[in-house]
Amino acid sequence: MINFKNKTIAEIVSNDISTASIFKKYNIDFCCGGGKTIEKACKDAEIEINNLVDELNSNINQSNIKLNFNDWEIGFLIDYIVNVHHSYIKKNIPIINSFGQKVSRVHGERNVEIIEVVDLFSKMTQDLILHTEKEETLLFPEIKYLVKQSNKLDKAEDGHDKIEIFEYEHEEAGIIAKRIITLTNNFKAPENACNTYKAFYFKLEEFINDLFQHIHLENNILFRKVRNL
């Protein structure tokens, strides 16, 4: 356990940019107000300091768990995708959009590429929200039902495999994500970038890494399992 109480916000965020989203959650300014200690920031914002410190320590202690998705049953894999990846999308889009709008507004004239990055992220995530809703309300329930019936998915109206529609949407999201990677120089913030700029790039990279794993689970594992029914 680290005693963060006497550390400044700027120190913490500079050492671990992932903590920016925690400060954002509590509406604590980690950019211009980064010189405050945690203790003073919590006092000024009337926040219970122990709650914030616990979240900061939890963030440090998180670790990746290796999972063998190939061995999972279809229904369990679907639940994992919804509870982990769909939930991640819904939770993090507002945070990243907030960072992006601020960075675009303040730095857009000097770093024109950031304007396109923000626009691309907005377009991609609007499509992703609709995509995940269709999966949760249409595709996934049908798959679960058909697994119980030991049956196959009906063809789409145009005669193609229904899954192909979702794979196409995955491909579109992937194209945009790769364009974002290029524009951000693989998420390398400019020299002397402010903490908000760094936080935006950090969360953007995290989001796209999660998206790629999400697409991999569906295209290469879930959909393959369904086609092999």
C-alpha positions, 0 to 999 in steps of 0.5 A, a space after each residue: 500500500 502506498 501512502 498517497 496523501 502527501 503526494 501531489 496530483 502531478 507526481 502521481 499522474 506523471 508516474 502513472 498516467 492511468 491514474 488520470 481517469 481516477 482523478 477525472 472520476 472525482 472531478 479533480 483537476 490533474 492538469 492545471 491543479 496538479 500542484 495540490 497534494 491529495 490531502 488538500 485536493 480531497 479537502 477542497 472537493 469534500 471527498 473522502 480521502 480514503 476512497 480515493 487512495 484505495 482506488 489509486 492503490 487498486 489501480 496499481 495492484 491490477 494485473 492481467 490474467 491469462 485466460 484460455 478462451 478457446 475452452 469456454 462454452 459459447 454462452 459463457 464467452 458471450 457473457 464475458 464479452 458483454 460484461 468485460 468489453 461492452 462494459 468497458 466501451 460504455 464506461 470509457 467513451 465519455 472519459 476519452 471524449 472529454 479528454 479529447 475535446 479539451 485537447 482539441 480545443 487547447 492544442 488543435 491549432 498547433 497540432 492539427 492532427 488531434 482534431 482528426 483524431 477526436 473526430 475519428 474516435 467520435 465516429 468510431 465509438 458512435 458506430 460501436 455503441 450501435 454495434 454492441 446494442 445489436 449484438 446484445 439485443 439481436 445476435 447474442 440472444 439468437 446464438 444462445 437460443 440456437 446453442 440450446 437447440 443445436 441449430 444454426 443461424 438463419 441466413 440474412 435477408 441477402 442470403 449471406 451468413 448473418 455473422 458476416 455483417 458484424 465482421 464487416 462492422 468490426 473491420 470498419 472499426 479496425 480501419 479507423 483505429 489503425 488510422 488513429 494509431 498512425 495520426 498519433 504516432 503510435 500514441 506518442 504525445 508531443 514533447 512538453 504535452 500537458 497531463 490531459 494530452 498524455 491522459 488522452 493518448 494513454 486512454 486512447 491506446 488502452 481503448 484501442 488495445 481493448 477493442 482489438 482483443 474484443 474483435 479477436 474474441 468475436 471474429 476468431 473464437 466466438 464466431 468460429 465456434 458458432 459456425 462449427 455448431 
